[in-house]
Amino acid sequence: MRKLLFAHALLPEGWRRKVLVTLDATGRISAVEPDATGGECQHAIALPGLPNLHSHAFQRGMAGLTEQAGANEDSFWTWRELMYRFLGRLTPEDVEALATLAYAEMLEAGFTRVGEFHYLHHDAEGRPYANPAELAERIAAAAQGTGIHLTLLPSFYAHGEAGGGAPLPAQRRFLNDRDGFARLLEASRAAIAPLPGAVLGAAPHSLRAATFAEIRDVAAMLAPGEPLHIHAAEQLREVEACRAILGAPPLQALLDHVGLDARWCLIHATHGTEAELTAVAKAGAVVGLCPVTEANLGDGIFPAPTYRAAGGRYGVGTDSNVLIGAAEELRTLEYGQRLALRTRNALAPRGASTGRALWDAALAGGTQALAAGPAGITPGAWADLVLLDPTHPALAAREGDRWLDALVFATRTSPIREVWVRGRRVVEDGRHPLRAAAEARVSAVLGRILAA
C-alpha cells in the first residue's frame, strides 16, 4: 500500500483539497480521502490522465511531409497516397521506433492510455509474417517501454470500397480474410498479455474495407465488453459512396445493419446528420473526435453541440499524430465549434468552465471507448495522474476549473510537471526519460526512408 497526499485533486465530484490517495500493489486506487488531516502535501495539483482513443502510431513519422500543395486540389485522398508510399518502406523495427516516440510524447502531453487502431500487419509485399502479430508485438513493446496503458485494436481490412470492392495494391500490408484476422486477433491477445492493464479490442477499418457481414463476424470474435472501433463519415466522398452503394450514409448503415451499443466507438463521424447522431447517442456509443488531424486533412467540423444536446458521449484522439497534445485536441475541438457557429464557449453548459467540460467529456468518453474504466481519481481506477506545476505563469493566481481553462487555452509551454501510470512516475519535470533516445532512433529511420 502507498499513500499520496495532494494539495488539490480533481475527483469525480469536483475539486477537493488535501486529498489522500491510497494505491494497492498493482497501481490501482483503493481509497480516496478528501480533506485529510495531518501530513504534508507531497504534490500540488492532480488531474486524471486522459485516454487517447485513436492513434495510428506509425504516421508520427509523416508529420509535416504532406504540406506542399499538389498540382490539383489536395484532400484526404491525396494525403492517403503519400501515406501508402511511406508505410511501404517501414520495417518492424521502424514501427517500434515511431510508436515509442509517439507514446513518449503522448505521456508528456497528458495522455495516459492510447487506443492503437492498428492496421499495418504484413511485410512490404503484403506477405504475412511468420508471427502474425509481429507488428502488434512492436506496438506492445513501445507501450511497455514508455509505460503508457494500451488498448490494442487490430484492424480488419479486406476491401477497397463499400460493398466489397477489390482492394488497391497499396493496401496489401493491411489485408486479411476472416480466418487470417482470427489468427491475428489471438496472436495480438498473447502479445499484450504481459502488459498490466492492457485491453484488446478490434477495429473493422471502415465500410470501405469491411462488409456488414464481416463487421458482425469480427464483433463475434471478441469477448463481451471488449471494444469495437470503426472509421465512419469522415469524408463527404465516403458518405456519398456509401449512399450510392449501400443505400444509406455510413452512420445510418451501421445503425441499420450492424447495430451499435456501448462497445462501439465511431471515429470522426464528421458528416453525421442530426437524426443519425441522436440515434448514436441513444445507442450509447462513443464518437471519437480527432480535431487536429481532422483540421489538418480538411475533413470538416463535427456538429458537437447537436450531439452533446442529444446526450452523446465523445472522446479525443491524435489519429495521424501530426501534433500530439491533449490540450491541443481539446482546444481545436472548441475553436472549430466557435468558428462554425460564431459563438464562444460552445461545448460548456451555461455558467460552467469550458476547460473542465472538455476534460470531463474526453475522460468519460475515452474511458468507455477503450474499456478502461472506472474513470478518474476514484477507487478501482488505475492511478493514472497528471500533475500540474503550480508555479507555471499560466496557472498563477488561479484555482480549480481555472487551472483547466489555462491548461487548455492559455499555455505555450506545458504546465504538466509529472505524469504517472499505475502509480508509477513516467514523466518527470515535463520530459519522458526515453524521449532523447526515441528522437535519435526516429531521426535515423526518417533519414533512411526519405533518402530512398
C-alpha positions in Angstrom: 0.0 0.0 0.0 1.2 3.5 -0.9 -0.4 6.7 0.3 -0.1 10.0 -1.6 -1.3 13.4 -0.4 -2.3 16.1 -2.9 -3.0 19.7 -2.1 -5.7 19.8 -4.8 -7.1 17.0 -6.9 -9.9 16.8 -9.4 -12.3 14.0 -8.3 -15.5 12.9 -10.0 -17.5 15.2 -7.7 -15.2 18.1 -8.3 -12.1 19.8 -6.9 -11.1 18.8 -3.4 -8.3 19.9 -1.1 -5.8 17.7 0.8 -6.7 14.5 -1.0 -5.1 11.4 0.4 -5.0 8.7 -2.3 -4.2 5.1 -1.3 -2.8 2.7 -4.0 -2.7 -1.0 -4.0 0.3 -3.1 -5.2 -1.0 -3.2 -8.8 -1.2 0.5 -9.1 -5.0 0.8 -8.7 -6.6 3.3 -6.3 -8.0 1.6 -3.3 -9.2 4.6 -1.4 -9.6 8.4 -1.8 -10.0 10.7 1.2 -10.6 14.4 0.7 -9.9 16.9 3.5 -7.4 14.5 5.0 -5.9 15.6 8.4 -2.3 15.6 9.2 0.7 15.0 6.9 2.4 17.3 4.5 1.1 17.5 0.9 3.7 15.8 -1.4 2.2 17.2 -4.6 0.2 20.2 -5.6 -2.4 19.7 -8.4 -3.6 16.3 -9.7 -5.8 15.6 -12.6 -6.9 12.2 -14.0 -4.9 11.4 -17.1 -6.8 11.4 -20.4 -7.3 8.5 -22.8 -6.2 9.0 -26.4 -8.8 6.9 -28.1 -7.4 6.9 -31.6 -3.8 6.6 -32.8 -2.0 5.4 -35.9 1.5 5.5 -34.3 3.5 4.9 -37.5 2.1 8.1 -39.0 4.1 10.1 -36.5 6.9 9.8 -39.0 4.9 11.6 -41.7 4.3 14.8 -39.7 5.0 17.8 -42.0 5.6 15.7 -45.1 2.2 16.4 -46.8 2.1 20.2 -46.5 3.2 21.0 -50.1 0.3 21.8 -52.5 -0.1 19.4 -55.4 -0.9 20.2 -59.0 -4.6 19.6 -58.3 -6.8 20.2 -55.3 -5.5 18.4 -52.1 -7.7 16.3 -49.9 -7.7 13.3 -47.6 -7.4 11.2 -50.7 -4.2 12.8 -52.0 -2.8 12.6 -48.4 -3.6 8.9 -48.4 -1.4 8.3 -51.4 1.6 9.7 -49.6 0.8 7.6 -46.6 0.7 4.4 -48.7 4.2 5.3 -50.1 5.6 6.0 -46.6 4.3 2.8 -44.9 5.6 0.7 -47.8 9.2 1.3 -46.5 8.6 0.6 -42.8 10.3 -2.3 -41.1 9.1 -3.8 -37.8 11.9 -2.0 -36.1 10.8 1.3 -37.6 7.3 0.7 -36.4 8.5 0.2 -32.8 10.8 3.3 -33.0 8.0 5.5 -34.3 5.5 4.2 -31.7 8.0 4.7 -28.9 8.4 8.4 -29.7 4.7 8.9 -30.2 3.8 7.3 -26.9 6.5 9.2 -25.0 5.1 12.4 -26.4 1.5 11.4 -25.5 2.5 10.8 -21.9 4.3 14.2 -21.7 1.1 15.8 -23.1 -1.2 14.3 -20.5 -2.5 11.1 -22.2 -2.1 8.0 -20.1 -3.8 5.4 -22.3 -3.7 5.0 -26.0 -6.1 3.2 -28.3 -3.9 2.0 -31.1 -6.0 1.5 -34.2 -3.5 -1.0 -35.7 -3.9 -1.8 -39.4 -0.3 -2.4 -40.5 0.0 -6.2 -40.3 2.2 -7.6 -43.1 5.5 -7.1 -44.8 6.1 -4.6 -47.6 5.0 -7.2 -50.2 1.8 -8.0 -48.3 3.1 -11.3 -47.1 2.1 -12.3 -43.5 5.0 -12.5 -41.1 5.7 -15.9 -39.6 4.3 -14.5 -36.4 1.0 -12.8 -37.5 1.3 -10.4 -34.5 4.9 -9.3 -35.4 3.9 -5.7 -35.7 1.4 -5.8 -32.9 4.2 -7.0 -30.7 6.2 -3.9 -31.8 3.3 -1.7 -30.6 3.1 -3.6 -27.3 6.9 -3.2 -26.8 6.6 0.5 -27.4 3.8 0.7 -24.8 5.7 -1.4 -22.3 8.9 0.6 -22.8 7.2 4.0 -22.4 4.8 3.0 -19.7 1.6 4.1 -21.4 -1.5 2.0 -21.0 -2.5 0.2 -24.2 -5.9 -0.7 -25.7 -4.8 -2.6 -28.9 -7.4 -2.5 -31.7 -6.2 -4.8 -34.6 -7.9 -3.6 -37.7 -9.9 -5.9 -40.1 -9.3 -4.7 -43.7 -10.4 -6.8 -46.7 -11.7 -4.4 -49.4 -11.1 -1.1 -51.2 -14.6 0.3 -51.5 -18.0 0.0 -49.9 -19.9 -3.2 -50.9 -16.8 -5.4 -51.0 -14.9 -3.7 -53.9 -11.4 -5.0 -54.7 -8.6 -3.6 -52.5 -5.8 -1.5 -54.0 -2.2 -2.9 -54.4 -1.1 -0.2 -52.0 -3.3 -1.7 -49.3 -1.6 -5.1 -49.3 0.0 -4.6 -45.9 -3.4 -4.3 -44.3 -5.4 -7.2 -45.7 -6.9 -10.3 -44.0 -9.7 -12.6 -44.6 -11.9 -13.8 -41.7 -9.7 -16.7 -40.7 -6.5 -14.7 -41.0 -7.9 -12.0 -38.9 -9.0 -14.5 -36.2 -5.4 -15.8 -36.0 -4.1 -12.2 -35.9 -6.5 -11.3 -33.1 -5.5 -14.3 -30.9 -1.8 -13.6 -31.5 -2.4 -10.0 -30.6 -4.1 -11.1 -27.4 -0.9 -13.0 -26.5 1.3 -10.0 -27.4 -0.4 -7.7 -24.9 -0.8 -10.3 -22.1 2.4 -9.2 -20.3 1.3 -5.6 -20.1 -0.6 -4.6 -16.9 -3.9 -3.1 -17.7 -3.8 -3.8 -21.4 -7.1 -4.3 -23.3 -7.8 -6.0 -26.6 -10.5 -4.9 -28.9 -11.0 -4.9 -32.7 -11.5 -2.4 -35.4 -13.2 -3.1 -38.7 -11.4 -0.3 -40.5 -14.4 1.3 -42.3 -17.4 0.5 -44.5 -14.9 0.8 -47.4 -12.8 -2.0 -46.0 -15.4 -4.4 -44.5 -18.8 -5.6 -45.4 -21.7 -5.7 -42.9 -21.3 -9.5 -42.5 -17.6 -9.2 -41.9 -18.1 -6.5 -39.3 -20.6 -8.7 -37.5 -18.1 -11.6 -37.7 -15.3 -9.5 -36.2 -17.6 -8.4 -33.4 -18.4 -12.0 -32.6 -14.7 -12.8 -32.2 -14.4 -10.7 -29.1 -15.4 -11.3 -25.6 -18.3 -9.4 -24.1 -17.3 -5.8 -23.2 -14.2 -5.7 -25.5 -14.3 -2.6 -27.6 -15.1 -2.1 -31.3 -13.9 0.9 -33.3 -14.6 1.9 -36.9 -13.9 4.9 -39.1 -17.1 6.4 -40.3 -18.4 9.5 -42.1 -15.0 11.3 -42.2 -15.2 12.4 -45.8 -18.0 13.6 -48.0 -16.8 11.3 -50.8 -17.1 8.4 -48.4 -20.6 9.4 -47.4 -21.8 9.7 -51.0 -20.2 6.4 -51.9 -22.0 4.6 -49.1 -25.2 6.3 -50.0 -24.9 5.2 -53.7 -23.6 1.6 -53.0 -25.2 0.7 -49.7 -28.3 2.7 -49.9 -27.6 4.8 -46.8 -24.8 7.1 -45.4 -22.3 5.4 -43.1 -23.8 6.1 -39.7 -27.3 5.1 -40.7 -25.9 2.0 -42.5 -24.1 0.9 -39.3 -27.2 1.6 -37.2 -29.4 -0.4 -39.6 -27.2 -3.4 -40.4 -24.6 -3.8 -37.7 -26.3 -2.4 -34.6 -24.5 -0.1 -32.3 -24.1 -0.2 -28.5 -21.8 1.0 -25.7 -18.9 -1.2 -27.1 -18.7 0.9 -30.2 -16.6 4.0 -31.0 -17.3 5.8 -34.2 -14.1 7.6 -35.3 -14.7 11.0 -36.8 -18.5 10.8 -37.6 -17.8 14.3 -39.1 -20.7 14.3 -41.5 -23.4 12.7 -39.4 -26.9 14.1 -39.6 -28.8 15.2 -36.5 -31.1 12.2 -36.7 -28.1 9.8 -37.1 -26.2 11.4 -34.2 -29.3 11.3 -32.0 -29.6 7.6 -32.7 -25.9 7.0 -32.0 -26.3 8.8 -28.7 -29.3 6.7 -27.8 -27.4 3.5 -28.6 -24.8 4.5 -26.0 -21.9 4.5 -28.5 -19.0 7.0 -28.3 -17.9 9.3 -31.1 -14.1 9.5 -31.4 -13.0 13.0 -32.4 -9.5 13.8 -33.6 -9.7 17.6 -34.2 -6.1 18.3 -35.0 -6.0 15.6 -37.7 -9.4 16.5 -39.0 -8.3 20.1 -39.4 -5.0 19.0 -41.0 -6.9 16.8 -43.5 -9.7 19.3 -44.2 -12.3 16.8 -43.1 -14.9 19.3 -41.9 -16.3 20.1 -38.4 -18.3 17.6 -36.3 -21.6 19.1 -35.1 -20.6 18.7 -31.5 -23.3 20.9 -29.8 -26.1 18.9 -31.5 -24.6 15.6 -30.5 -24.0 16.8 -26.9 -27.6 18.1 -26.6 -28.7 14.6 -27.5 -26.7 13.2 -24.6 -23.9 11.8 -26.8 -20.5 10.8 -25.4 -17.3 11.7 -27.1 -13.5 11.4 -26.6 -10.5 12.7 -28.4 -7.6 11.0 -30.2 -4.4 12.1 -32.0 -5.1 9.9 -35.1 -2.2 10.8 -37.6 -0.1 12.2 -34.7 0.9 15.2 -36.8 0.9 17.1 -33.5 0.5 15.4 -30.2 -1.2 17.0 -27.2 -4.3 16.6 -25.1 -4.8 20.3 -24.7 -4.3 20.8 -28.5 -7.1 18.4 -29.3 -9.5 19.9 -26.8 -8.7 23.5 -27.8 -9.0 22.7 -31.6 -12.3 21.0 -30.9 -13.7 24.0 -29.1 -12.3 26.5 -31.5 -13.7 24.7 -34.5 -17.2 25.0 -33.0 -16.6 28.7 -32.3 -15.6 29.3 -35.9 -18.5 27.3 -37.3 -21.2 28.7 -35.0 -19.7 32.2 -34.4 -20.1 31.9 -30.7 -17.9 31.3 -27.6 -17.7 28.5 -25.0 -19.7 26.3 -27.3 -19.2 23.0 -25.5 -19.7 24.1 -21.9 -23.0 24.2 -20.0 -24.1 27.8 -19.3 -22.1 29.3 -16.5 -19.5 26.4 -16.5 -15.8 26.2 -17.3 -15.1 25.1 -20.9 -11.8 23.6 -20.0 -13.4 21.5 -17.3 -16.3 20.5 -19.6 -13.9 19.3 -22.3 -11.6 17.4 -19.9 -14.6 15.7 -18.2 -16.2 14.7 -21.5 -12.9 13.4 -23.0 -12.2 11.4 -19.8 -15.6 9.7 -19.7 -16.0 9.1 -23.4 -12.4 7.9 -23.9 -12.5 5.6 -20.9 -15.7 4.0 -22.2 -14.3 3.6 -25.7 -11.1 2.0 -24.6 -12.8 -0.3 -22.0 -10.5 1.2 -19.3 -13.0 2.0 -16.5 -13.6 3.2 -14.0 -12.7 6.8 -14.9 -11.0 9.4 -12.8 -9.4 9.6 -9.4 -11.7 7.1 -7.7 -11.5 3.7 -6.0 -11.0 0.9 -8.5 -9.4 3.1 -11.2 -5.8 2.9 -12.2 -3.6 5.6 -10.6 -3.1 7.4 -13.9 -2.4 11.0 -12.9 -1.3 14.3 -14.5 0.4 16.7 -12.0 0.5 20.4 -12.8 3.2 22.9 -11.9 1.5 25.5 -9.7 4.4 27.9 -10.4 3.8 28.0 -14.1 2.8 31.5 -15.2 -0.4 30.4 -16.9 -1.6 29.0 -13.6 -0.8 32.0 -11.4 -3.5 33.4 -9.2 -6.0 30.7 -10.4 -7.6 27.7 -8.8 -9.9 24.8 -9.6 -11.5 24.9 -13.0 -9.5 28.0 -13.9 -6.4 25.7 -13.9 -8.1 23.6 -16.6 -9.1 26.7 -18.6 -5.5 27.8 -18.6 -4.1 24.3 -19.4 -6.4 24.0 -22.5 -6.5 27.6 -23.8 -3.6 29.7 -22.3 -0.3 27.8 -22.5 2.5 27.7 -25.0 4.8 25.8 -22.7 3.2 22.9 -20.9 2.4 23.2 -17.1 2.5 19.4 -16.8 5.2 18.6 -14.4 4.8 14.9 -13.9 2.7 12.0 -15.3 2.0 8.7 -13.5 0.6 5.5 -14.9 -0.4 2.8 -12.5 1.1 4.9 -9.7 4.5 4.9 -11.3 6.1 8.2 -12.5 6.7 8.0 -16.2 7.3 11.7 -16.9 9.4 13.9 -14.6 10.0 17.7 -15.0 7.8 17.5 -18.1 10.0 15.1 -20.0 9.9 11.3 -20.6 13.2 9.6 -19.9 13.1 7.8 -23.3 12.4 11.0 -25.3 16.0 11.7 -26.4 16.8 8.1 -27.4 13.5 7.8 -29.2 14.1 11.0 -31.2 17.5 9.7 -32.3 16.1 6.4 -33.4 13.3 8.1 -35.4 15.8 10.6 -37.0 17.7 7.6 -38.3 14.6 5.9 -39.5 13.4 9.0 -41.4 16.9 9.7 -42.8 16.9 6.2 -44.4 13.2 6.3 -45.6 13.2 9.9 -47.0 16.6 9.4 -48.7 15.3 6.3 -50.6 
